[in-house]
Amino acid sequence: MPQDDFYMALAINNAKSMKGQTEPNPLVGSVIVNGGRVVGIGAHLKAGEPHAEIHALRMAGDAARGGTIYVTLEPCSHHGRTGPCAEAIVNAGLKKVVIATLDPNPLVSGNGVAILERAGIDVKVGVCEEEARQMNEVFNLFITEKRPFITLKAASTLDGKIATRSLDSKWITSEEARLDVHQLRSENQAILVGVGTVVEDDPELTARIPDGRNPLRIVLDSSLRISLDSKIVADGLAETWIFTAQKVDSEKKAALEQLGISVFETSGLKQVDVRDVVRILGEKSISSLFIEGGGTVNAAFLEAGLVDKTVFYFAPKLIGGKQAPTFIEGMGYDLMKDAVELERGEFVKIGKDFKFTGYPVKK
Ligand SMILES: Nc1c(/N=C/[C@@H](O)[C@H](O)[C@H](O)COP(=O)(O)O)[nH]c(=O)[nH]c1=O
């Protein structure tokens, strides 16, 4: 492996090991090499704390002088909650800077490189760029579109059913696959279901893994038919927000608010307007949303072009039944040429089940 890729891969692995603890900041890793030896290594650990480069520079001390620093994201040039990294790199006397990706924020992209080049430092951009961009897919989208990165998750039998015709759904996938879902829940700031799922399954929507972080729970409930003693209203295990259509029963709304539930009205007449939901979540700095919808909700987000990533779990089971619900309902598309295509598709096996990850091609 070429030397630059080797050290950048080390920096990327460092960054990835901080997944779930740097929000709303990106994952960033850094490695300093001098005379063929790694003399400093660092990762951004928590928003508001020093950046990856600063940790690496502190570890390297004088050994950084004349060396090369590898960093997965363009060194910052602005005085955020910590001083600019580009200046720290110049002051530490680095000879070369290797960067995986430029800053996605159009306001600062390229500024860090300019500071380094003005100081006569040799700068190389684009090493392991795709992998470094991929690990910050959530941050990159949120910082550019000010809306949450949306992952659509479903679990179904091989013939696409999420429950039997009698609506039994316990369980489709195995314990291992369901644990993997809880890991994904823990990595997302919010989780969203339709009220149909609440009525059928009375879900908790918590991340039940060691050190799991319970996401904010969001329910689309156009006419506020949710029951006051459903778990996500009454259990207090995580915050719950409800999005409705226009003009809902004010008494029910007040009763829910009494229980600490936030209720947001959207402009939808009969159905909740999912675009409003996404806009409001962006305004409230929710940067990642995990949809465990039910087929109607899943279809609404898909048809609105608001799904950034799909994660589908398929159990090697067949349940059949014309009435059995599937994981994409709604109107559907008329012609095959209008199908939502998924790219960068990957299948992995989890126990007996298959996990598919893919990215809808943006039209
Ligand atoms: N039926 C299944 C799922 N079902 C997913 C949702 O329909 C359930 O309401 C939700 O997981 C319940 O949330 P909880 O109470 O926090 O466990 N999801 C899965 O991955 N495999 C399944 O076999």
The ligand as a MOL file (V3000), in Angstrom:
LIG
                    3D

  0  0  0     0  0            999 V3000
M  V30 BEGIN CTAB
M  V30 COUNTS 23 23 0 0 0
M  V30 BEGIN ATOM
M  V30 1 N -40.6720 -7.2440 14.0290 0
M  V30 2 C -39.3920 -6.8030 13.8120 0
M  V30 3 C -39.1050 -5.4340 13.8140 0
M  V30 4 N -40.1230 -4.5520 14.0630 0
M  V30 5 C -39.9270 -3.2340 14.0900 0
M  V30 6 C -41.0400 -2.3610 14.5880 0
M  V30 7 O -42.1950 -2.6930 13.8620 0
M  V30 8 C -41.3200 -2.6170 16.0880 0
M  V30 9 O -42.4470 -1.8750 16.4680 0
M  V30 10 C -40.1700 -2.0510 16.9200 0
M  V30 11 O -38.9690 -2.6880 16.6070 0
M  V30 12 C -40.4440 -2.3080 18.3890 0
M  V30 13 O -39.5370 -1.4810 19.0530 0
M  V30 14 P -39.0420 -1.9070 20.5110 0
M  V30 15 O -40.2730 -1.9690 21.3750 0
M  V30 16 O -38.0880 -0.8210 20.9390 0
M  V30 17 O -38.3820 -3.2390 20.3610 0
M  V30 18 N -37.8370 -5.0120 13.5610 0
M  V30 19 C -36.8300 -5.8980 13.3470 0
M  V30 20 O -35.6840 -5.4910 13.1170 0
M  V30 21 N -37.0740 -7.2360 13.3360 0
M  V30 22 C -38.3200 -7.7250 13.5720 0
M  V30 23 O -38.5010 -8.9460 13.5760 0
M  V30 END ATOM
M  V30 BEGIN BOND
M  V30 1 1 1 2
M  V30 2 2 2 3
M  V30 3 1 2 22
M  V30 4 1 3 4
M  V30 5 1 3 18
M  V30 6 2 4 5
M  V30 7 1 5 6
M  V30 8 1 6 7
M  V30 9 1 6 8
M  V30 10 1 8 9
M  V30 11 1 8 10
M  V30 12 1 10 11
M  V30 13 1 10 12
M  V30 14 1 12 13
M  V30 15 1 13 14
M  V30 16 2 14 15
M  V30 17 1 14 16
M  V30 18 1 14 17
M  V30 19 1 18 19
M  V30 20 2 19 20
M  V30 21 1 19 21
M  V30 22 1 21 22
M  V30 23 2 22 23
M  V30 END BOND
M  V30 END CTAB
M  END
